[in-house]
Amino acid sequence: MSRRRKPIPTFKSEAEERLFWESHDSADYLDWSQAQGMTLPNLKPSTKSISIRLPVDLLERIKVEANRRDVPYQSLIKIWLSEQIGKKAA
């Protein structure tokens, strides 16, 4: 049994719409059970640059391993960090 939804108002600006949704529950306006998943292939995750000091020999070994795998060394570090975090969450 679906409940009656409220009509979504018309907004004059994105700012007005943002304020509206910050103070209203979207479930009163949308039937989320009808929502369909989607992928956004061109959406890039936000990144932030950090500085980390590594011993020179460790960095050289990482670069050798990255070269062996044919990936940039910074990408390999990100992969390894992600894998380790994933293991901890499981």
N, C-alpha and C positions, 0 to 999 in steps of 0.2 A: 504494500500500500504506500504509494508515494504521497508525500505531503505537498501542499501548495507552496510554491516558492514566490518570494517577493520579486517584483520587476527590478532589474538593475537600472539605476538612474543614469541620466545623461550628464556627462561632466564637461565643464568648460575648459579644463586644462588637466594635464597629467598630475600636477600638484594637487588639484582638488580631488582627483580620483585616489591618489595616494593617501590623502587625509581620510577619505571615506573608508577605504579598506583597512586602515589602521584601527578604526574604531567599530567596524562591523564584521560579523561572522559571515564568511563567504558561503557557508552551508545553508544560510537562510535564502540565498539567491541562486545557488547552483546545485545541481544534483551530481555530486562527485562520483556516484556509483556508475554514471554514464561516461566518465572521463576516460580517455584513451592515452596510453603512453606514447611518447615520441622521443626521438633522438635529435640532438642539435650538433651535427658533425663539425661545424665550423666554430663552435663555441670553445674558446680556449680557457682553461682554468687560470685563475689568478695566481700569480707567482710573486715572490718577494725575494730580493737578493739578500744574501747573508754573507758574512765573512767568517771563515773557520780556519784556524791555524792547524796545519798537519805537519808531522815530521816529513822532511824532504824524501826520505827513503820510502815512507808509506805512500806518499803522493806518486812517486815514480812507479811503485808496484801497481797502484791503481791505474795509472796511465798505460802501463804495459798490458794489463788485463783488458782494459777498454779497447786498446788497439787490437788485441787478439780477437775480441768480440765484434770489432768494427763498429763501435759506438763512441760518441764523445765521452770523455772521462767524467764530466759533470753529470751527464745522463746516467751513466753507470752508478754513480754515487746515489742519485735519486732513486734508481731502481732498487739498489740494495737497502736503502733506508725504508722504502715503501714495503719491501718484502719483510723486513724485520718488524716493522710496526704491525703488519698483517699477522705475523706469527703470534705476537703478543695479544692481539685482539681475539684470536681464535681459541 
